[in-house]
């Protein structure tokens, strides 16, 4: 997607909510894909009603969240934000319990305790400029090098994530896999998608409805650090889970606000 066009459309949306401009983006069509249904390795649509969220997030939130038409008022946004804030706090508390458990296990401290402590839970904006939750996990705590088989630590952590997701059923979940730039693009695209699918499948196996889940493989795209150093490449090898309001939550909030 053309960045200048995205920013221009975002500014227009922020200035006049009645003049929303739909956009489309098929960034993923050239990527290798395996699996259908819940897996979204293909086209990712940019939003109607991106608003200032695209500016705040550098455009990165324009493909997550339910696609809804029309402007959402401040009241709707506040109600969705309150729910997301509660879920974020609960998730942080549940993951903190796991971190405390790892602290009591000396073997885990030597291996993966710091990686578990480094798990990030952040608030971001989705395509509707609504609050959403982003959970960032380094690959070292999830998978062995070159593998998409979940580690025991990963399963323990994702079990708590699944418990949280089941407590808040009116949310959608997008799992995104990333790699560094070591190896070919084709290999990295495939591995990143397989890792995202592994996380998605585990969450489904823990009782999260398949209809809420999708997986995306982004390969070496969107690095968060320089790939020129080992430390930077380690940061880029990650999985991100986005938790967004589904259409039902948005509609309920809209009705309540009105």
MOWO-V193728 format. One line per field, one symbol per residue. ss: DSSP state (A for helix, B for strand, O for the rest). psi: psi as a letter, one per 30 degrees, with the letter a starting at -180 (. if undefined). A space follows every 10 residues. Layout:
BEGIN
ss: ???
psi: ???
END
This chain:
BEGIN
ss: OOAAAAAAAA AAAAAOOOOO OOOOOOAAAA OOOOOOOOOO OOOOOOOOOO OOAAAAOOOO OOOOOOOOOO OOOAAAAAAA AAAAAAAAAA AAAAAAAAAA AAAOOAAAAA AOAAAAAOOB BBBBBOOOOO BBBBBBBBAA AABOOOOOOB OAAAAAAAAA AAAAAAAOOO BBBBBBBBOO OOOOAAAAAA AAAAAAAAAA AAAAAOOOOA AABBBBBOOO OOOOOOOOOA AAAAAAOBBB BBBBBOAAAA AAAAAAAO
psi: kkeeeeeeee eeeeejffhk jkllkhefef lkkkkacfki fbkjkllkhe afeeeeggff gfgklkjkll kkleeeeeee eeeeeeeeee eeeeeeeeee eeffjeeeef dgeeeeffkk jlkakafggl klkkkkkkff fellkglgkk leeeeeefee eeeeeffifh llkkkkklla gkaleeeeee eeeeeeeeee eeeefggkke ffklkkkgbg lhkflkgfle eeeeefjlkk kkjlkleeee eeeeeee.
END
